[in-house]
Amino acid sequence: MRTYLIDNEQNEIIIDLTKTVLHGREMVEFDFSSLEDGQRTRQQNVKVRKLAGDYFVSFDGLCWKRVARQELPKRIVAVDRVYDVYRGYKPSGLATGAAGDLVTQMPGKVVQIGIKPGDKVTQGQTLLILEAMKMENEIKTSVDGTVKAVHVKVGDALEPGVLMIELDV
Protein backbone atom coordinates (compact mmCIF):
# COMPACT_ATOMS: atom_id res chain seq x y z
CA MET A 1 0.00 0.00 0.00
CA ARG A 2 1.41 3.38 -0.99
CA THR A 3 0.79 6.38 1.26
CA TYR A 4 1.81 10.02 1.28
CA LEU A 5 3.11 11.65 4.45
CA ILE A 6 3.71 15.35 4.88
CA ASP A 7 6.20 15.67 7.72
CA ASN A 8 6.70 18.46 10.25
CA GLU A 9 8.90 20.38 7.80
CA GLN A 10 6.08 20.21 5.20
CA ASN A 11 8.05 17.85 2.94
CA GLU A 12 5.88 15.36 1.05
CA ILE A 13 7.37 11.88 1.27
CA ILE A 14 6.06 8.80 -0.54
CA ILE A 15 6.21 5.84 1.83
CA ASP A 16 4.83 2.33 2.28
CA LEU A 17 2.95 1.23 5.38
CA THR A 18 4.81 -2.00 6.14
CA LYS A 19 3.37 -3.05 9.49
CA THR A 20 0.62 -2.13 11.95
CA VAL A 21 0.63 -3.52 15.50
CA LEU A 22 -2.07 -2.99 18.12
CA HIS A 23 -0.95 -2.87 21.74
CA GLY A 24 -4.21 -3.33 23.61
CA ARG A 25 -6.88 -0.67 23.18
CA GLU A 26 -4.72 2.33 23.97
CA MET A 27 -1.78 2.24 21.55
CA VAL A 28 -1.11 1.48 17.90
CA GLU A 29 2.27 1.27 16.20
CA PHE A 30 3.01 1.85 12.51
CA ASP A 31 6.17 1.03 10.55
CA PHE A 32 6.88 2.93 7.35
CA SER A 33 9.63 2.71 4.78
CA SER A 34 10.37 4.27 1.42
CA LEU A 35 12.20 2.87 -1.58
CA GLU A 36 14.40 4.75 -4.01
CA ASP A 37 16.10 2.81 -6.80
CA GLY A 38 15.23 -0.44 -5.01
CA GLN A 39 16.94 0.62 -1.77
CA ARG A 40 15.17 1.42 1.49
CA THR A 41 16.08 5.05 2.14
CA ARG A 42 13.84 6.00 5.04
CA GLN A 43 12.36 3.85 7.76
CA GLN A 44 10.25 5.21 10.57
CA ASN A 45 8.36 3.72 13.46
CA VAL A 46 5.47 5.81 14.79
CA LYS A 47 3.42 5.10 17.90
CA VAL A 48 0.12 6.74 18.81
CA ARG A 49 -1.21 6.42 22.33
CA LYS A 50 -4.46 7.59 23.91
CA LEU A 51 -4.30 8.21 27.65
CA ALA A 52 -7.17 9.69 29.67
CA GLY A 53 -8.67 11.22 26.54
CA ASP A 54 -5.40 12.82 25.38
CA TYR A 55 -3.42 11.75 22.32
CA PHE A 56 0.36 11.32 22.33
CA VAL A 57 2.59 10.67 19.31
CA SER A 58 6.14 9.29 19.30
CA PHE A 59 8.29 9.23 16.17
CA ASP A 60 11.36 7.73 17.81
CA GLY A 61 9.99 5.53 20.61
CA LEU A 62 11.56 7.74 23.27
CA CYS A 63 9.93 11.17 23.27
CA TRP A 64 6.15 11.48 23.41
CA LYS A 65 4.43 14.65 22.24
CA ARG A 66 0.91 15.51 23.40
CA VAL A 67 -1.30 16.62 20.53
CA ALA A 68 -4.84 17.94 20.43
CA ARG A 69 -7.26 15.76 18.49
CA GLN A 70 -7.91 18.55 15.98
CA GLU A 71 -4.14 18.78 15.38
CA LEU A 72 -3.95 15.13 14.49
CA PRO A 73 -3.75 14.65 10.76
CA LYS A 74 -5.76 12.34 8.50
CA ARG A 75 -6.74 8.72 9.01
CA ILE A 76 -5.08 5.35 8.94
CA VAL A 77 -7.32 2.34 9.42
CA ALA A 78 -5.90 -0.34 11.69
CA VAL A 79 -7.86 -3.56 12.12
CA ASP A 80 -11.18 -2.47 13.65
CA ARG A 81 -10.19 1.00 14.81
CA VAL A 82 -9.45 4.28 13.06
CA TYR A 83 -6.55 6.34 14.36
CA ASP A 84 -5.94 9.91 13.26
CA VAL A 85 -2.20 10.07 12.81
CA TYR A 86 -0.57 11.48 9.70
CA ARG A 87 -0.81 14.81 7.94
CA GLY A 88 -1.44 14.32 4.25
CA TYR A 89 -2.29 10.62 4.29
CA LYS A 90 -4.18 9.66 1.20
CA PRO A 91 -5.06 6.20 -0.03
CA SER A 92 -3.17 6.02 -3.28
CA GLY A 93 -3.23 2.51 -4.53
CA LEU A 94 -0.83 -0.36 -4.67
CA ALA A 95 2.88 0.28 -4.71
CA THR A 96 2.69 0.72 -8.46
CA GLY A 97 -0.56 2.69 -8.40
CA ALA A 98 -1.10 6.33 -9.24
CA ALA A 99 -1.50 9.10 -6.67
CA GLY A 100 -5.28 9.27 -7.13
CA ASP A 101 -6.04 5.56 -6.77
CA LEU A 102 -8.30 4.60 -3.86
CA VAL A 103 -7.71 1.11 -2.45
CA THR A 104 -9.54 -0.77 0.32
CA GLN A 105 -7.76 -0.73 3.66
CA MET A 106 -9.88 -3.46 5.29
CA PRO A 107 -12.42 -6.10 4.25
CA GLY A 108 -15.89 -4.70 3.69
CA LYS A 109 -19.01 -4.49 1.56
CA VAL A 110 -19.81 -1.55 -0.73
CA VAL A 111 -23.20 -0.15 0.36
CA GLN A 112 -23.31 3.15 -1.54
CA ILE A 113 -21.43 4.86 -4.37
CA GLY A 114 -21.85 8.61 -4.74
CA ILE A 115 -19.78 9.27 -7.86
CA LYS A 116 -19.39 8.10 -11.46
CA PRO A 117 -16.64 8.41 -14.09
CA GLY A 118 -16.22 12.01 -15.22
CA ASP A 119 -17.42 13.56 -11.94
CA LYS A 120 -15.28 16.33 -10.44
CA VAL A 121 -14.47 15.66 -6.76
CA THR A 122 -13.01 17.89 -4.07
CA GLN A 123 -10.90 17.13 -1.03
CA GLY A 124 -13.02 15.71 1.80
CA GLN A 125 -15.89 14.62 -0.47
CA THR A 126 -17.43 11.21 0.29
CA LEU A 127 -16.95 8.90 -2.68
CA LEU A 128 -18.50 5.72 -1.35
CA ILE A 129 -19.63 4.01 1.83
CA LEU A 130 -18.03 0.74 2.87
CA GLU A 131 -19.59 -1.44 5.58
CA ALA A 132 -16.90 -3.07 7.67
CA MET A 133 -17.37 -4.84 11.00
CA LYS A 134 -21.03 -3.75 11.12
CA MET A 135 -20.07 -0.08 10.81
CA GLU A 136 -20.57 2.17 7.80
CA ASN A 137 -17.35 3.98 6.86
CA GLU A 138 -17.41 7.01 4.59
CA ILE A 139 -14.53 6.76 2.13
CA LYS A 140 -13.46 10.31 1.26
CA THR A 141 -10.93 11.72 -1.15
CA SER A 142 -8.02 13.72 0.18
CA VAL A 143 -7.32 15.31 -3.21
CA ASP A 144 -9.19 17.32 -5.83
CA GLY A 145 -9.61 15.60 -9.17
CA THR A 146 -11.82 13.89 -11.73
CA VAL A 147 -13.16 10.34 -11.39
CA LYS A 148 -11.39 8.27 -14.05
CA ALA A 149 -12.94 4.87 -13.22
CA VAL A 150 -15.07 3.12 -10.60
CA HIS A 151 -14.06 -0.55 -10.27
CA VAL A 152 -16.68 -1.64 -7.72
CA LYS A 153 -20.46 -1.74 -7.48
CA VAL A 154 -22.95 -1.73 -4.62
CA GLY A 155 -22.98 -5.14 -2.95
CA ASP A 156 -19.37 -6.06 -3.78
CA ALA A 157 -17.50 -7.78 -0.93
CA LEU A 158 -13.94 -6.46 -0.93
CA GLU A 159 -10.68 -7.66 0.55
CA PRO A 160 -7.85 -5.28 1.54
CA GLY A 161 -5.83 -3.99 -1.40
CA VAL A 162 -8.64 -3.90 -3.99
CA LEU A 163 -8.55 -0.89 -6.31
CA MET A 164 -11.98 0.78 -5.92
CA ILE A 165 -11.69 4.15 -7.65
CA GLU A 166 -9.18 5.87 -9.91
CA LEU A 167 -8.90 9.67 -9.89
CA ASP A 168 -7.06 11.97 -12.26
CA VAL A 169 -5.40 14.52 -9.98
C-alpha positions as CSV (number, residue, x, y, z in Angstrom):
1,M,0.0,0.0,0.0
2,R,1.4,3.4,-1.0
3,T,0.8,6.4,1.3
4,Y,1.8,10.0,1.3
5,L,3.1,11.6,4.4
6,I,3.7,15.4,4.9
7,D,6.2,15.7,7.7
8,N,6.7,18.5,10.3
9,E,8.9,20.4,7.8
10,Q,6.1,20.2,5.2
11,N,8.1,17.8,2.9
12,E,5.9,15.4,1.1
13,I,7.4,11.9,1.3
14,I,6.1,8.8,-0.5
15,I,6.2,5.8,1.8
16,D,4.8,2.3,2.3
17,L,3.0,1.2,5.4
18,T,4.8,-2.0,6.1
19,K,3.4,-3.1,9.5
20,T,0.6,-2.1,12.0
21,V,0.6,-3.5,15.5
22,L,-2.1,-3.0,18.1
23,H,-0.9,-2.9,21.7
24,G,-4.2,-3.3,23.6
25,R,-6.9,-0.7,23.2
26,E,-4.7,2.3,24.0
27,M,-1.8,2.2,21.6
28,V,-1.1,1.5,17.9
29,E,2.3,1.3,16.2
30,F,3.0,1.9,12.5
31,D,6.2,1.0,10.6
32,F,6.9,2.9,7.4
33,S,9.6,2.7,4.8
34,S,10.4,4.3,1.4
35,L,12.2,2.9,-1.6
36,E,14.4,4.8,-4.0
37,D,16.1,2.8,-6.8
38,G,15.2,-0.4,-5.0
39,Q,16.9,0.6,-1.8
40,R,15.2,1.4,1.5
41,T,16.1,5.1,2.1
42,R,13.8,6.0,5.0
43,Q,12.4,3.8,7.8
44,Q,10.3,5.2,10.6
45,N,8.4,3.7,13.5
46,V,5.5,5.8,14.8
47,K,3.4,5.1,17.9
48,V,0.1,6.7,18.8
49,R,-1.2,6.4,22.3
50,K,-4.5,7.6,23.9
51,L,-4.3,8.2,27.6
52,A,-7.2,9.7,29.7
53,G,-8.7,11.2,26.5
54,D,-5.4,12.8,25.4
55,Y,-3.4,11.7,22.3
56,F,0.4,11.3,22.3
57,V,2.6,10.7,19.3
58,S,6.1,9.3,19.3
59,F,8.3,9.2,16.2
60,D,11.4,7.7,17.8
61,G,10.0,5.5,20.6
62,L,11.6,7.7,23.3
63,C,9.9,11.2,23.3
64,W,6.2,11.5,23.4
65,K,4.4,14.7,22.2
66,R,0.9,15.5,23.4
67,V,-1.3,16.6,20.5
68,A,-4.8,17.9,20.4
69,R,-7.3,15.8,18.5
70,Q,-7.9,18.5,16.0
71,E,-4.1,18.8,15.4
72,L,-3.9,15.1,14.5
73,P,-3.8,14.6,10.8
74,K,-5.8,12.3,8.5
75,R,-6.7,8.7,9.0
76,I,-5.1,5.4,8.9
77,V,-7.3,2.3,9.4
78,A,-5.9,-0.3,11.7
79,V,-7.9,-3.6,12.1
80,D,-11.2,-2.5,13.6
81,R,-10.2,1.0,14.8
82,V,-9.5,4.3,13.1
83,Y,-6.5,6.3,14.4
84,D,-5.9,9.9,13.3
85,V,-2.2,10.1,12.8
86,Y,-0.6,11.5,9.7
87,R,-0.8,14.8,7.9
88,G,-1.4,14.3,4.3
89,Y,-2.3,10.6,4.3
90,K,-4.2,9.7,1.2
91,P,-5.1,6.2,0.0
92,S,-3.2,6.0,-3.3
93,G,-3.2,2.5,-4.5
94,L,-0.8,-0.4,-4.7
95,A,2.9,0.3,-4.7
96,T,2.7,0.7,-8.5
97,G,-0.6,2.7,-8.4
98,A,-1.1,6.3,-9.2
99,A,-1.5,9.1,-6.7
100,G,-5.3,9.3,-7.1
101,D,-6.0,5.6,-6.8
102,L,-8.3,4.6,-3.9
103,V,-7.7,1.1,-2.4
104,T,-9.5,-0.8,0.3
105,Q,-7.8,-0.7,3.7
106,M,-9.9,-3.5,5.3
107,P,-12.4,-6.1,4.2
108,G,-15.9,-4.7,3.7
109,K,-19.0,-4.5,1.6
110,V,-19.8,-1.6,-0.7
111,V,-23.2,-0.2,0.4
112,Q,-23.3,3.1,-1.5
113,I,-21.4,4.9,-4.4
114,G,-21.9,8.6,-4.7
115,I,-19.8,9.3,-7.9
116,K,-19.4,8.1,-11.5
117,P,-16.6,8.4,-14.1
118,G,-16.2,12.0,-15.2
119,D,-17.4,13.6,-11.9
120,K,-15.3,16.3,-10.4
121,V,-14.5,15.7,-6.8
122,T,-13.0,17.9,-4.1
123,Q,-10.9,17.1,-1.0
124,G,-13.0,15.7,1.8
125,Q,-15.9,14.6,-0.5
126,T,-17.4,11.2,0.3
127,L,-16.9,8.9,-2.7
128,L,-18.5,5.7,-1.3
129,I,-19.6,4.0,1.8
130,L,-18.0,0.7,2.9
131,E,-19.6,-1.4,5.6
132,A,-16.9,-3.1,7.7
133,M,-17.4,-4.8,11.0
134,K,-21.0,-3.8,11.1
135,M,-20.1,-0.1,10.8
136,E,-20.6,2.2,7.8
137,N,-17.4,4.0,6.9
138,E,-17.4,7.0,4.6
139,I,-14.5,6.8,2.1
140,K,-13.5,10.3,1.3
141,T,-10.9,11.7,-1.1
142,S,-8.0,13.7,0.2
143,V,-7.3,15.3,-3.2
144,D,-9.2,17.3,-5.8
145,G,-9.6,15.6,-9.2
146,T,-11.8,13.9,-11.7
147,V,-13.2,10.3,-11.4
148,K,-11.4,8.3,-14.0
149,A,-12.9,4.9,-13.2
150,V,-15.1,3.1,-10.6
151,H,-14.1,-0.5,-10.3
152,V,-16.7,-1.6,-7.7
153,K,-20.5,-1.7,-7.5
154,V,-22.9,-1.7,-4.6
155,G,-23.0,-5.1,-3.0
156,D,-19.4,-6.1,-3.8
157,A,-17.5,-7.8,-0.9
158,L,-13.9,-6.5,-0.9
159,E,-10.7,-7.7,0.6
160,P,-7.8,-5.3,1.5
161,G,-5.8,-4.0,-1.4
162,V,-8.6,-3.9,-4.0
163,L,-8.5,-0.9,-6.3
164,M,-12.0,0.8,-5.9
165,I,-11.7,4.2,-7.6
166,E,-9.2,5.9,-9.9
167,L,-8.9,9.7,-9.9
168,D,-7.1,12.0,-12.3
169,V,-5.4,14.5,-10.0
